[in-house]
Amino acid sequence: MDDKTFRQIWKKLMESDKITIIPHLNPDGDALGSGLGLYWTLKKLGKKVKIYNKTTPLPYYLDFLPGFDQITNQYPKDTQVVVSVDCGDFDRLGIEERPPFLINIDHHYTNPNFGDLNLVDRGGPATAYVVYQLLKRNRAELTPEGATGLYTGILTDTGNFQYETVTGDLFRAVADLVDAGANPGWIGQMLYQRDRLSRLRLLAKILDNIRLLLNGKVAFSFATQKMFRETGATKEDTETISSQLRNIGPVEIGLFLREEEDGSVKVSLRSKEKVDVGKISVKLGGGGHARAAGATLPNTSIEEALKIILPLIEKELKATGVLEESTKENSPKKEIESPHLQQITKPEPPDISEKKEESPLSVTSSPNSPTIEKV
């Protein structure tokens, strides 16, 4: 990213009056955070700016972001300039026609530069960091509201500052955002200390279905529409599941599959250190980053999706030497090539209200447990 592009984009924004910011469909913290971060600065400069997203409902866990209630699902037809934030390709904007002028701000390395002006930090930590640089290089004022959004975007897309994309420059930017009004303690509480009981009930089912695959280097689980109905949870409640699967000690890849209402399966991949899951995701028609990626497989089942994905994962594990390493270590984990349907859809446990009260120290096993090794 050169200074010329930063100046060109800012010049276009300053020349325009009606501006629409669009985070990607099914937005996450970086998408909404970067969009709102830019929104508040442009609004303070007197621009007629709107932030649009077709997704309904928007993720509840981000409703604390200043300006969340200003996001509209009605696309403004009279917009002069559209600013795409955190969209890996044009289709993720959720609009049918190309706008009069399109600015593309992103950090996905698969981004094809679909804008009239493109500011893409390929493989960078977060789109929120790109927006921060755009504002700072053009000496635009950071507002407390905008700083809150940008901090949230950086925090969430770096896995709470865990990924290798985190640098000293990034921390200096974060310090600047805190000085501008972002409150780390409050943001952390809003993001991570507002769990809903329905999410925890769904999480219990998901964690109970964890399987170790490919010599224990892949942790897999899933969520079906039946599980959502039984718990009252929503798809947003599964945002961190693949990361939790990856966090298991010997695991390199966390794989989570979510059955969608339209018959498709949402694929979520996270890796720890060696495997670039973005490569796997691209082969599935998706995109993302080296450590976090995803895709959607239409008209399929969880069982069929798993059969498609596992060979791709196995290939990358072997290419990076992860499977060979596990073989040398004589890992006791049982390798499972293609789980059968009955292994995935294990019987639901009985309602807890029907069980006799047991000591919290007692451990029991179900006679109906499948033979697959569980975590």
Steps between C-alpha positions, in 0.01 A plus 500: 500500500660823388434856611354585160207260548430634849490855359284406200239331714482786746476754218208307349323484835548872563364582151191286556194587704288182508709206614392147587721265703435127457654234728482145368190281532467320835738756648748431777680734736749621241235564235272708723785649701689627196182624335385691807851630560492670160134597538554718808789698351314568175189596693696749708636649177143575392458223244159342434627154584303182551607151596314218327486126554248259355535252786206469739527471786845642558716317757372588846843475664608813311199711596713702744691666216415871471292542186375140494142632496583715196569202274227464240397205285355735235760579237505875420454531123628858484846423636794654317775284649492158662779402738532124535663397827633152576340345189712236330306535175214700346237234570540549875367855474141381462416742217383413150644783293841658500489848660615817319834482681632223722781521756627163620668491844600153618770266631409161344786371286245351256347844426493549118511884516138540392480872579569811296749579776645214703667520841578138581751399765530136393551280801491797737357473851160663442308731271453724803877554499484604133223749579704631792796561268274673247379743764841562656687550173244759398508665843132432564377518857420179684175517696442296818216317321712422197798397713274251679405341169857485371632354825226234491587410141869459576438309824264245346684442171833438670351241736551735793851585376605135467581475128836554333362806320530690830794742492641785702346746251160342560532539876600862452185550293293332772654731761400796283143368483489467878625857533223605259231350722484122451453329838666153495340381823149596396540364147631171638204475734255570218658241274577218740291537814144516366431135421143389445374181661383377159854526366642303790240228447597478133869506591449202732356297211776607262780420744342164578530412130870580460698241306874480442580419137816440295723376778363752746615802300145607413226569753156486340150577616172620353163663561175396336178694460344262753759606756417867439129434545550302820720764665355821359847609392584684178777455245687797650541288813745277312748772399784382727448123481772421244751694710403300809552178305843616386597578858514131595866418577622274215258638240621704201161566335158569645217409261142600570204430270167676541184387327316800352127549451536502120659155489858618473785437743717781638863397538720667760872423520765613748865396515763530768837547333593308186201448271364782284126433525437782253630269225251233602217750511574632151473147360154484659395826335559710809778721629667640807842502656780263588369435851128566454288424195159380393276394217141399427416174325153517339248217490692256713493332839749509786600141420559576131683822580736317734586249227587789267705698750705232677711402194588866445602539863699177491691621193601823674593320821731271304641787293602683817634187670242504777372146438851360464593662829204344676593160357856531632360592837295178497190694594238273659218695335295287262497627142155513346479542122127519434267499800174320432164667524410322823828612654428866437135506596543339840190459719400805699554464876187476713361813659697588811178533698443126460832408655554426865717749679861385494813612677683764298807276531335193347579406141267285293502384138206442273442147372401653167829683452650442153840337470668816373754636745375812671683786666 
